[in-house]
Amino acid sequence: MLDYDYTCPDIDKNINELKDIFKESIKELLIRFRDEKFDNEDVDQISEDCASDLYSDFEDYFENVRKTNEDLRNAANDQIYTLKGSIETLEYEIEEKENEIETLNINIDQLHSKLGCV
């Protein structure tokens, strides 16, 4: 299991803050343009400006989520590196024990030979 704090609270916090920004931005647009008449070109420009403004408002929230993701990846990589080191150590210890067993088996065979056992 990955040893890392749950990221959902951080991500949920950012999502909820973004929802508040969306709500306020839509509210501002509705108030600003409720009695105005616009042609398609105006609507396109207003949409583009609004999208740009919204992105500026919530860019930091996406960066916070990206940072959470990066921290999670780094923690996983560190833990994988540590576990690989542990595996290598254990594999080495297994090899040493197998060599010891082989040496002990040779010693047993030699003792059997000296004692005349089959």
SVG drawing of the C-alpha trace seen along z (x, -y; Angstrom):
<svg xmlns="http://www.w3.org/2000/svg" viewBox="-33 -46 70 93">
<polyline fill="none" stroke="black" stroke-width="0.4" points="0.0,0.0 1.3,-3.5 2.4,-5.3 0.9,-8.8 -1.9,-10.9 -5.2,-10.8 -5.2,-13.4 -9.0,-13.7 -9.4,-16.4 -6.9,-18.6 -8.5,-17.9 -12.0,-18.4 -11.0,-21.7 -9.8,-22.9 -12.9,-21.7 -15.2,-23.4 -13.3,-26.6 -13.5,-26.4 -17.3,-25.9 -17.5,-29.1 -15.5,-31.0 -17.8,-29.6 -20.9,-30.6 -19.6,-34.1 -18.4,-34.6 -21.7,-33.4 -23.6,-35.7 -21.5,-38.7 -22.0,-37.9 -25.8,-37.6 -25.9,-40.9 -23.6,-42.6 -25.5,-41.6 -29.1,-40.9 -30.5,-43.9 -28.0,-44.0 -28.4,-42.7 -25.4,-41.3 -24.6,-40.0 -22.7,-36.8 -19.3,-38.6 -19.9,-40.3 -20.9,-37.0 -17.8,-35.3 -15.5,-38.1 -17.3,-38.2 -17.1,-34.4 -13.4,-34.5 -12.7,-37.2 -14.7,-35.4 -12.9,-32.1 -9.6,-33.8 -10.6,-35.6 -12.0,-32.4 -8.8,-30.5 -6.8,-33.3 -9.0,-33.0 -8.6,-29.2 -5.2,-28.4 -3.7,-28.2 -6.2,-25.5 -5.2,-23.3 -1.6,-23.9 -2.4,-22.8 -3.9,-19.6 -0.9,-19.1 1.4,-19.6 -0.6,-17.1 -0.2,-14.6 3.5,-15.3 4.0,-14.8 2.1,-11.5 4.3,-10.3 7.4,-11.3 6.3,-9.5 5.5,-6.4 8.9,-6.5 10.7,-6.9 8.9,-4.0 9.5,-1.8 13.2,-2.7 13.3,-1.7 11.5,1.5 13.7,2.4 16.7,1.9 15.1,4.2 14.4,6.8 18.0,6.8 19.2,7.1 16.8,10.0 17.9,11.7 21.5,11.4 20.7,12.9 18.8,15.8 21.9,16.5 24.1,16.4 21.8,18.8 21.7,21.1 25.5,21.1 25.6,21.9 23.2,24.8 25.3,26.1 28.4,25.9 26.6,27.6 25.5,30.4 29.1,30.9 30.2,31.0 27.4,33.6 28.5,35.7 32.1,35.6 31.1,36.6 29.1,39.4 32.1,40.6 34.4,40.4 31.9,42.3 31.3,44.8 27.6,43.9 25.8,44.2"/>
</svg>
